[in-house]
Amino acid sequence: MGPQPDRAERPVVVTPGPTARSNGSELPGLAARKAAARLLAAVIEAKTALDGLTDNEHGHPQFRTLDPRDRSLVRAILASALRHRVSIESLIESRLDRPLPARAGMLSHILHVAAAQILFLDVPDSAAVNLAVAHAGEDPRTRRFAGLVNAVLRELARRKERSLPKVLATTLDAPAWLLERLSQAYGADKAAAIVAMHRAEASLDFTVKSDPPGWAERLGGRVLPTGSVRVARIAGAITELPGYGDGEWWVQDAASALPTRLLGNVAGRRVADLCAAPGGKTAQLAAAGASVTAIDSSKNRLKRLAANLDRLKLDAEIVHADLAAWTPETPFDAVLLDAPCSSTGTIRRHPDVAWTKSPEDIEKLAAVQRRLLEAAVKLVRPGGLLVFSNCSLDPAEGETLVANFLADHAEVERAPVAPDEIAGIDGLLDANGDLRTTPAGWPAEDPREAGLDGFFAARLRRKG
């Protein structure tokens, strides 16, 4: 096994680097690369969510031992490695005369971590190569492949100016199952456009209590057609931005901010926000003057919701309960159910989702959503509204689920959303008057300025 040399170039000289300094200390930067490979293995092999692995307080022990700068580097490496996983795999495979051994998982992860740095990050190629070789040489599972790692990565670095644009133009960075489902739902061209947007880091969107133009100027962003404020790049911590301490805004994707608004004018009305934590939609309802009851089954997530409301100086009744077993004293005027889902609409923000979820997960979650919808409709008074939403791109968790629910419930009808109800929503509605957004929506020259999270929302009415 070995690299395929370019006939126009001299053969690669294999010179594995040292695994440690002469005094026995580890090479600078090696701990971060080892952590990145270990976490990549956890995502790809164990299907573990990246947010949990890289949590500063409760994340993977190998990650928590790193200093803040190395933690940021690990996050950047993993984001690039996951966003471009198929492209990276293609470039690595093209430099091998036969595939890596079936059980060489860690070898693959070491190569992907180094390739992500060489191809997409501002890391010297020599550092990425040398640290990968050191890592391979230190691990008993990969030691005999240290020369291969050196040869493949040096050739990758040498030819990247020509090979990277070519592979990006011809490769779709998504697992086969996801691409197949997106193509079935949206057609091949739109599926390709959605997947292409997953390569670009998403902007930050803010919901502001008032004065969107003023806050767009203060935050260095622009006002979107629907009223959210979008900032393409943030320098420093979000907590240091103007208005954070005063509770003037909260981070919320522009698509995520729309389902609540489908309830119309909620001032003075009793509204239940189900599966409410971490509370962005609860905050919207409270800021709009509703009497809000926020229900969630997780005590820890409700603590976060309470803290967010406290910062925003907003009030809501908070209820810890299992929705299926909870009954209010009186039905609500309106109910919002933003249901747990596969989160395939948030892959731009969470690139691990594409590699940790499966078609089986979607089917299981769709069944959970159906049960929650069955419970939610019982909480609405006759004549009241129910908005069902989630951040999935898959119709099984959206359009198909709602169609089947309506077919089984004569007491519920669709209340179609009109294009003129919310500024900027025209083009985001389907033929049934349901909301459907995708990362391919709202195109812009700068990918960070474009798109929205993938969201589905249907407005229903319980017949009087």
C-alpha positions in Angstrom: 0.0 0.0 0.0 1.2 3.5 -0.7 0.6 6.8 -2.5 0.2 7.0 -6.2 3.1 9.4 -7.3 2.4 12.1 -9.8 4.4 11.1 -12.9 5.5 14.7 -13.4 6.9 15.0 -9.9 9.8 13.4 -8.0 8.9 10.5 -5.6 8.0 11.5 -2.1 10.7 11.1 0.5 9.3 9.4 3.6 10.8 11.1 6.7 8.6 10.4 9.7 8.9 13.1 12.4 9.7 12.5 16.1 6.9 11.8 18.5 8.4 13.7 21.4 11.1 16.1 22.3 14.4 14.8 23.6 13.4 15.8 27.1 10.4 13.5 26.9 7.8 16.3 26.6 5.1 16.0 23.9 5.5 18.0 20.7 3.6 21.4 20.8 0.2 21.0 19.2 0.2 17.2 19.3 -2.3 17.0 22.2 -4.8 19.1 20.2 -4.5 16.9 17.1 -4.8 13.7 19.1 -8.0 15.1 20.7 -9.3 16.1 17.3 -8.8 12.5 16.0 -10.3 11.0 19.1 -13.4 13.2 18.9 -13.8 12.6 15.2 -13.8 8.9 15.9 -16.5 9.4 18.5 -18.6 11.2 15.9 -18.1 8.8 13.0 -18.0 5.5 14.8 -20.0 6.0 18.0 -22.4 8.6 16.5 -21.8 11.0 19.4 -23.0 14.6 19.2 -20.2 17.0 18.8 -21.7 19.7 21.0 -21.5 17.3 24.0 -17.9 16.2 23.2 -16.7 19.8 23.0 -18.6 21.3 26.0 -16.2 23.2 28.1 -17.5 21.9 31.4 -18.8 18.4 30.6 -17.1 17.5 27.3 -14.7 14.7 26.5 -11.9 14.5 29.1 -9.2 14.7 26.4 -10.8 17.9 25.1 -11.2 19.5 28.5 -7.4 19.1 29.3 -6.6 21.5 26.4 -6.2 25.3 26.9 -8.8 27.6 25.3 -6.7 28.3 22.2 -6.3 24.5 21.5 -10.0 23.9 22.2 -10.8 26.5 19.5 -8.4 24.8 17.1 -10.0 21.4 17.7 -13.4 22.8 17.1 -12.2 24.4 13.8 -10.5 21.1 12.7 -13.6 19.0 13.4 -16.0 21.5 11.7 -13.9 21.5 8.5 -13.3 17.7 8.6 -17.1 17.0 8.9 -18.3 19.7 6.5 -15.9 18.3 3.8 -15.7 14.7 4.8 -16.6 13.2 1.4 -14.2 15.6 -0.5 -11.4 14.8 2.0 -12.0 11.1 1.6 -11.9 11.4 -2.2 -8.6 13.3 -2.1 -7.0 10.8 0.3 -8.2 7.7 -1.6 -6.9 9.1 -4.9 -3.4 9.1 -3.4 -3.5 5.4 -2.4 -2.9 2.4 -4.6 -5.4 0.4 -2.5 -7.9 1.2 0.3 -6.9 1.5 3.9 -7.3 -1.7 5.9 -10.9 -2.2 7.1 -10.0 -1.9 10.8 -7.7 1.1 10.3 -10.2 3.6 11.7 -7.8 5.7 13.7 -5.5 5.9 10.7 -8.3 7.3 8.7 -9.1 9.9 11.4 -5.5 11.0 11.7 -5.4 11.6 7.9 -8.7 13.4 7.9 -7.7 15.7 10.8 -4.4 16.6 9.0 -6.1 17.0 5.6 -8.7 19.4 7.1 -5.9 21.6 8.3 -3.9 21.5 5.0 -7.0 22.1 2.8 -9.2 24.5 4.8 -7.4 26.0 7.8 -4.7 28.6 8.3 -2.2 26.0 9.6 1.3 25.5 8.1 1.3 22.4 5.9 4.5 21.2 7.5 3.0 21.4 11.0 -0.1 19.5 10.0 2.0 16.8 8.3 4.6 16.5 11.0 2.1 16.3 13.9 0.0 13.7 12.0 3.2 11.6 11.5 4.1 11.9 15.2 0.5 10.9 16.2 0.6 7.9 13.9 4.0 6.9 15.2 2.9 7.1 18.8 -0.2 5.0 18.4 0.4 1.2 18.3 -2.6 0.8 16.0 -1.1 3.1 13.4 2.7 3.0 14.0 3.5 0.9 10.9 1.6 3.4 8.7 3.6 6.5 9.8 5.5 6.6 6.5 2.2 6.3 4.6 0.8 9.2 6.5 3.8 11.3 5.7 3.8 10.5 2.0 0.0 10.9 1.5 -0.2 14.2 3.3 2.9 15.8 1.7 1.5 14.9 -1.7 -1.9 16.3 -0.7 -0.3 19.6 0.4 1.9 19.8 -2.7 -1.1 19.4 -5.1 -3.9 21.1 -3.2 -4.0 24.3 -5.3 -5.1 22.2 -8.3 -6.8 19.2 -6.8 -9.0 20.9 -4.1 -11.1 23.1 -6.5 -11.6 20.2 -8.8 -12.9 17.9 -6.1 -15.1 20.6 -4.5 -16.7 21.2 -8.0 -17.5 17.5 -8.5 -18.3 16.1 -5.0 -21.3 16.4 -2.8 -20.3 16.5 0.9 -23.1 14.4 2.4 -23.6 10.7 3.3 -25.4 8.7 0.7 -28.5 8.2 2.8 -29.0 11.9 3.4 -28.4 12.9 -0.2 -30.9 10.2 -1.4 -33.6 11.5 1.0 -33.0 15.1 0.1 -33.1 14.3 -3.6 -36.4 12.4 -3.2 -37.9 15.4 -1.3 -36.5 18.3 -3.3 -35.1 17.0 -6.6 -31.5 16.5 -7.4 -30.7 20.1 -8.2 -32.1 21.6 -5.0 -30.6 18.8 -2.9 -27.2 19.6 -4.4 -27.7 23.3 -3.6 -28.7 22.4 0.0 -25.7 20.2 0.5 -23.4 22.8 -1.0 -24.5 25.3 1.6 -23.6 22.9 4.3 -19.9 23.5 3.5 -20.3 27.2 4.6 -20.4 28.2 8.2 -23.7 29.9 9.0 -24.0 33.5 10.1 -25.4 34.5 13.4 -29.0 35.7 13.5 -30.5 37.8 16.3 -34.0 38.4 17.4 -34.3 41.8 18.9 -36.9 43.2 21.2 -37.2 46.5 19.2 -35.4 48.7 16.6 -33.9 46.1 14.2 -32.2 48.7 12.1 -30.5 50.3 15.1 -29.3 46.9 16.4 -28.1 45.9 12.9 -25.9 49.0 12.9 -24.6 48.4 16.5 -23.8 44.7 15.8 -22.4 45.2 12.3 -25.1 43.3 10.4 -28.2 43.9 8.4 -31.9 43.4 8.8 -33.3 40.4 7.0 -36.7 40.6 5.2 -38.5 38.9 8.1 -37.0 41.3 10.7 -34.2 39.3 12.2 -30.7 40.8 12.3 -28.0 38.9 10.6 -24.3 39.3 11.4 -21.9 37.3 9.1 -18.9 37.4 11.4 -18.5 38.0 15.1 -15.2 39.0 16.7 -14.9 37.9 20.3 -17.5 36.4 22.7 -21.2 36.9 22.1 -21.5 37.9 25.8 -19.3 40.9 25.1 -21.5 42.3 22.3 -23.5 45.5 23.0 -27.0 44.7 24.3 -26.3 41.3 25.7 -26.1 42.3 29.4 -29.2 44.5 29.0 -31.2 41.7 27.5 -32.0 43.5 24.2 -31.6 40.5 21.9 -31.0 36.7 21.7 -29.3 34.5 19.1 -31.9 32.7 17.0 -31.8 31.7 13.4 -34.2 33.6 11.2 -36.0 30.4 10.3 -36.4 29.4 13.9 -38.0 32.8 14.6 -40.8 32.3 12.2 -43.0 29.5 13.7 -44.0 31.6 16.7 -45.1 34.5 14.4 -47.5 32.2 12.7 -49.7 32.4 15.8 -50.4 36.1 14.9 -51.1 38.7 17.5 -50.7 36.9 20.8 -50.9 39.9 23.1 -53.0 39.1 26.1 -53.6 35.5 25.0 -52.7 32.3 27.0 -50.1 30.4 24.9 -48.3 27.2 25.7 -44.8 26.6 24.4 -44.2 22.9 24.4 -40.7 21.4 24.4 -39.8 24.9 25.2 -36.1 24.9 26.3 -33.8 26.6 25.7 -36.4 29.3 25.3 -35.9 31.4 22.2 -39.6 30.9 21.2 -40.7 31.4 24.8 -38.9 34.7 24.8 -40.6 35.7 21.5 -44.0 35.0 22.9 -43.4 36.8 26.1 -41.9 39.8 24.3 -45.0 39.9 22.2 -47.2 40.2 25.3 -48.5 36.7 25.6 -49.2 34.9 28.9 -46.8 32.1 28.3 -46.5 28.6 29.9 -43.2 27.0 29.0 -43.3 23.2 29.3 -40.3 20.8 29.0 -39.4 17.4 30.3 -35.8 18.3 31.1 -35.0 20.0 34.4 -31.6 21.0 33.3 -32.8 22.5 30.0 -35.5 24.4 32.0 -32.8 25.9 34.2 -31.1 27.2 31.1 -34.5 28.6 29.9 -35.1 30.3 33.2 -31.6 31.9 33.0 -32.2 33.1 29.5 -35.5 34.7 30.4 -33.9 36.3 33.5 -31.2 38.0 31.3 -33.9 39.1 28.8 -36.1 40.5 31.6 -39.1 38.4 30.4 -41.6 36.3 32.3 -43.2 33.0 31.7 -44.7 30.2 33.8 -42.2 27.3 33.7 -43.5 23.8 34.0 -41.5 20.6 34.3 -43.7 17.8 32.9 -44.0 14.9 30.6 -46.3 16.4 27.9 -48.1 13.1 27.4 -49.2 13.0 31.0 -49.8 16.7 31.7 -53.2 18.4 31.6 -53.7 22.1 32.3 -56.7 23.4 34.3 -58.1 25.1 31.2 -57.1 24.8 27.5 -54.9 27.4 25.9 -55.8 30.0 23.2 -52.8 28.8 21.2 -50.1 26.2 21.4 -46.6 26.0 19.9 -45.0 22.6 19.5 -41.5 22.8 18.3 -40.8 19.1 18.4 -37.5 17.3 18.9 -36.3 16.0 15.5 -33.3 14.8 13.5 -32.0 18.4 13.2 -31.0 17.9 9.6 -32.0 21.5 9.0 -29.2 22.7 11.2 -26.2 20.8 9.6 -24.6 24.2 8.7 -24.3 24.9 12.4 -23.9 21.3 13.5 -22.0 19.4 10.7 -21.9 16.2 12.9 -25.6 15.7 12.4 -25.1 14.4 8.9 -22.8 11.7 10.2 -24.5 10.8 13.5 -28.1 10.5 12.3 -29.7 7.8 10.0 -32.9 7.0 8.2 -33.9 4.9 11.2 -33.5 7.9 13.5 -35.8 9.9 11.3 -38.5 7.3 11.4 -38.2 6.9 15.2 -38.3 10.7 15.7 -41.3 11.1 13.4 -43.2 8.6 15.6 -42.3 10.7 18.7 -43.4 13.8 17.0 -46.8 12.2 16.1 -47.3 11.3 19.8 -46.5 14.8 20.9 -48.8 16.3 18.3 -51.6 14.0 19.5 -51.0 15.3 23.0 -50.6 19.0 22.0 -53.9 19.2 20.1 -55.8 18.3 23.4 -54.3 21.4 25.0 -55.9 23.8 22.6 -59.4 25.3 23.1 -62.0 24.9 20.3 -61.2 27.5 17.7 -57.6 27.9 19.0 -54.4 27.6 16.9 -51.7 25.0 17.1 -48.4 25.5 15.3 -46.3 22.4 14.8 -42.7 22.9 13.8 -39.2 21.4 13.8 -35.7 21.9 12.2 -35.8 18.9 10.0 -35.4 18.9 6.2 -37.1 15.5 5.9 -40.9 15.4 4.9 -41.3 12.4 7.2 -41.0 14.8 10.1 -42.9 17.6 8.4 -45.2 17.5 5.4 -46.0 13.8 5.5 -46.5 13.7 9.2 -49.0 16.6 9.2 -50.9 15.2 6.2 -51.3 11.9 8.0 -52.3 13.6 11.2 -55.0 15.7 9.5 -56.4 12.6 7.8 -56.9 10.9 11.2 -58.3 14.0 13.0 -61.5 15.4 11.6 -61.6 17.9 14.5 -58.5 19.6 13.3 -58.0 21.6 10.1 -55.1 23.4 8.4 -55.1 27.2 8.8 -52.9 28.1 5.8 -50.4 30.9 6.1 -50.8 33.7 3.6 -47.7 35.3 1.9 -48.6 38.7 3.1 -48.9 37.8 6.8 -45.2 38.3 7.6 -42.9 40.5 5.6 -40.4 38.5 3.6 -42.2 35.1 4.0 -43.3 35.0 0.4 -41.3 32.2 -1.3 -41.0 30.3 2.0 -44.5 28.8 1.8 -45.6 25.6 0.0 -48.9 25.0 -1.9 -50.6 24.1 1.4 -49.7 27.3 3.1 -47.1 25.5 5.3 -43.7 27.1 6.0 -40.7 25.3 4.5 -37.2 26.8 4.6 -33.9 25.3 3.5 -30.2 26.4 3.6 -30.5 27.0 -0.1 -33.0 29.8 0.4 -32.1 33.5 0.3 -29.0 33.2 -1.9 -26.2 35.8 -1.5 -22.7 36.2 -3.0 -21.2 35.5 0.4 -22.4 32.1 1.5 -22.2 33.3 5.1 -24.8 35.9 4.3 -27.1 33.4 2.6 -29.6 30.7 3.6 -31.6 29.8 6.6 -31.8 26.7 8.8 -34.1 24.1 7.4 -37.5 24.4 9.1 -41.0 23.1 8.7 -44.0 24.7 10.3 -47.7 24.0 9.8 -50.5 26.1 11.4 -53.5 24.1 12.5 -56.9 25.0 14.0 -59.0 23.0 16.4 -62.5 23.3 15.1 -65.0 25.0 17.3 
